Each structure stands twice: as structure tokens, then as C-alpha cells.
Amino acid sequence: MKRRHFVTGAGAMLAGGVLSGCGGGEQPAAGGDQPKMKTEYRWKMVTTWPKDFPGLGTGANLLASLINQMSGGRIHVKVYGAKELVPAFEVFDAVAGGTAELGHGAAYYWKGKSGAAQFFSAVPFGLNALEMNGWLYHGGGMELWEELYEPFGLIPMAAGNTGVQMGGWFNREINTLEDLQGLKMRIPGLGGEVLRRAGGTPVSLPGGEIFTSLQSGTIDATEWVGPYNDLAFGLYKVAKYYYYPGWHEPGTTLECIVNREAFDRLPPDLQAIVRSAAAQANQSMLAEYTAKNNAALHTLLNDHQVELRRFPDEVLARLRELSDQVVAEIADKDPTSRRIYEAFRGYRDQVIAWHDISERAFLNARAGG
Ligand code: CA
């Protein structure tokens, strides 16, 4: 059975995804009997973003082009925007099932598979970008993420980070906890659940419907990403106040998911190239968001006279308390989720102590505070 399965798999592999051609100076492909065979892998990447969407879609494009370039064309990745091959929220299943070899999205979209997936994208009052990368690459996070996706036949890789997001756009001032009562806000995921427990009404809307919903008063507030993406959406035209900080998404990691069978068919040098390209894309997106958020905030404040507001301490303290409850409840689902939660929590508590006397102390000192 096993043998037969392998043969069938190999046949399917030749039919879709892998082409062999005779190229100069290449070693024969494993099992091939013709000399100078060059294997070319034609891979599809499905994404949860609109094609070429700034930062996120272009991050997926960068990852694909890095793989194409670094492999000298031995892997050719074609990128599909959301709905071009599969809808946004079917990316995980499409890559797990082999419809595509690669996916680009964010792990919190797959909370239906496991609530613990959310630890690998963003959780309220969780880790910022620097801390996420520390946890994933050198703090044991990556191993846990791989273990979580293993039963689905997927290999996860970090492939981008937006940095700290903004709290969002509001048409109502938030001065006390009372102001959250009945607040209709577009805020998905765990952040939405926290808002609900604080008395608000979270609404889930795709990016394309945010502007008109805020304009028509269907919602009182929305979060999206940060100045770079929010400026592009024109949200300043339909909201009075721009609140910070983005307590609900402190450093969202984007992911690359790879179909394990397809990855296992690659020779070791190409496997290393896919991993290196993801690491490079991860770094590059954070740099892009840092530079472009900075420039876009300047434009919002100076050209569009946006009113910047900080959430009051009382509000942040309550949201933090509720977030701790909501996040801890993920651990109750199953033993794997508990282990991931405890590892995350242990790392977070330690890194808070370190960053208090390093990053925070430096930023305060630089600001003269
Ligand atoms: Ca967001």
C-alpha cells in the first residue's frame, strides 16, 4: 500500500508541479537515468491578500521572487491573490491538500483548526515584532509551531511582520470605560472578543467594506493595520480620531506555509533556499512597515490634520485584564494548546523584564522621559 501510494504520488508530481528538462552541467535527478537532467519545480502560492496589496500582498510577491532568484529558476513560484485560485480563508486547506505548494497569510485565520494557531500571529498584549522573532527563532516557538501544523501536512515559516498596529479609527472619543459600552467596532479575532467583554460590539468585516461602513455609521470605529495601510484606505476621511496603541496586535507575524510532501521532494539546497527566502521576507516586511508607517503618519498628521489620541490608562488596564482571560482560555481547549500557551506565557513574562530595562528604558531616555 505504502509503495503504491508513493508511485501514485510520484505520478501526480510529474503531472502537476515538477518538470524535468535537460540542462547544462546538472546532476541527474534522483532515480533518473538520463544524464544532465535538471528538475524544475513549478509551485503555486495562494495568499489571503488581494493581489499586490501594499505590504502584505507585496510581501508574498517578494517571497516568491526571492525563491525564484535564489534557486536560479529551479523553483518557479507563481503567486495568486485571494479568490484567484481559492478564497482567502481556504488557503490553509488548499496547501494542506496540495492544490498549491505554498501559502501566505496569518496564523490567526486558522483558529478554527486550533485556537493555539493565534499565538503564532498576534495575541492582545502579547509580543511585539522583536520579541516574536526572538521567541520563534531562538526561544522554542518555531518548534511548537511546526508541531502544531504537522498533523495537517504543513510546514510553517515566519514570512513577514507588520510591527505594532494602531488602535484604530473612532468617531467617538474614548475617555472612560463607559465609552466602550455599545461601541460598534470592526475588530476581528481575540481583540474583538476582548472588546465584547468590555461592553462593545465587535464586527467582522473584510477590508473592502470598512470605509463605507464607517462612513454610513454602520460602525462607530474600526481597526485595520497602521498608518501605511490606513492612509491608503483613506480612513482619515470618515473618522475623527486615530487612537493608539494597537493593544490587540502588537507585532503581527505573517506566515508562509509549505506543503510538506512538496517540500520533502526538494533537494537540500532548494529546501535551504525556501527557508532563507522566508527569513529574508520576514525581515524585509518589518523594515518596510517601519519606514512606510513612519512616513504615512507624518502625512496623516500634517496633510490631513488627523487627531491622534492615546487610549486612557484606565481603558488599557481593563483591556489588558480581559485579554489575559481570553488568551488563557485558549489553553483549556486541548493539551497541545496548553503547552503552547504556557511556553508563550513563560517567554512573554521573561522578555517583559528584559525589555523594561532595554528597549523601554532606552526609548524613555531618548524621549527625555
Ligand atoms: Ca489589524
Residues whose N, C-alpha, C, O or C-beta is under 5 A from the ligand:
A	BS01	CA	Q165 W224 V225 E249
